[in-house]
């Protein structure tokens, strides 16, 4: 999914799917997708509800520092992996 410019709306839809889908996917590469504050919030919200979230690569997006911190904290507490 890298380099698809899905943005906040696209990643929010994906986060909704992660929230309800308990299957364990290994990795999802969301790098270079223009994901910002709203998209990062949606992913972190989904991570709070689903401990089987895949490892997610969020490199080279537009995620503000406060959302990076929130994502890292949630992932550390839930033993999830996200490269932010």
C-alpha positions, 0 to 999 in steps of 0.5 A: 500500500506504500506510495498510494497517497491514501491520506487520512481518509484512506487510512481511517477506513483501513483503521476501521477495518483493523478495529473489527478484524481480529485476524493477524496480518503480518505487516502493512506498509503505509509509507509515503501516503500523506497520512497526517494527524487525523489518520494517525489518530484513527490508527492509534484508536484502532490499536487501543481496541485490537491487540492483533494489529499488524506491524505498520510502517508509517515512514515518510508521512506527515504525522505530527510529533504529538501523534507519533508519541501517542502511537509509540506509547500505545504500541509499547503498552500493547506490544505492537510494532509501528515504524513512525 
